[in-house]
Amino acid sequence: MRVLICAGRFYADTNTLTRVLDLYHQSHPIKVLIHGGHQLLGASIEGWARDADVHVVRYPANWAMHGRHAEIRRNLFMLDDCRPDIILALTGGDDTAECIKRATRVGIKVIEVDF
């Protein structure tokens, strides 16, 4: 299973992140974990993947090239390029909401986590 995990720029709840990944992985083994190089969660996402022996694909935003539109452009590219089976969406802002909306439009299942 190819899983994309996303969250808002300032989301920092690593306990919820790891709990969500653990629970999902138990019932749907994750083969590839995709993320956007989150500034606060990136290391935890990759640490979890390393411990679970899961491949990681990272898509950092290109701030130098895209400026304030870097996150949304990265999200759109990430969806098109990585073709996840599902998105685990933690609390986020407008860019996360747009990513969820676009994924839903193209038929990618989204689980929104809000606890």
Secondary structure, DSSP 4 states (H G I P E B T S, - for coil): -EEEEE--TT---HHHHHHHHHHHHHHS--SEEEE---TTTHHHHHHHHHHHT-EEEE----HHHHGGGHHHHHHHHHHHHH--SEEEE-S--HHHHHHHHHHHHTT-EEEE---
